Amino acid sequence: MGIAQPAVRATRRPSGVVVVVDTERQFSLNRRIAMRLLRQRIEDGDETAGRAVTTARWRVHDELVRGNPTRIERPEMPKQDLASQEQTRRRP
């Protein structure tokens, strides 16, 4: 029959990351190891999230359409309307 080792479970609630450590015989050592592993996993997750944001930004950047202007054509006004506009401009 072996000696029971005190296992430690460290959970970060916002992200749901869980670490279980039972490698040492002392609870305090297992707790230190668990906290160190939890911090490492959170930092790795933050780096992964940062890379995902950067990738998404580049995707949006690459999807933009550049150098493809649209030409707007306005219908020509009848000559009668042009003449009446010129007369109103000339009057002070």
Buried (B, 14 or more C-beta within 10 A) or exposed (E): EEEEBBEBEBEBEEEEBEBEBBEBEEEEBBBBBBBEBBBEBBEEEEEEEEEEEEEEEEEEEEEEEEEEEEEEEEEEEEEEEEEEEEEEEEEE
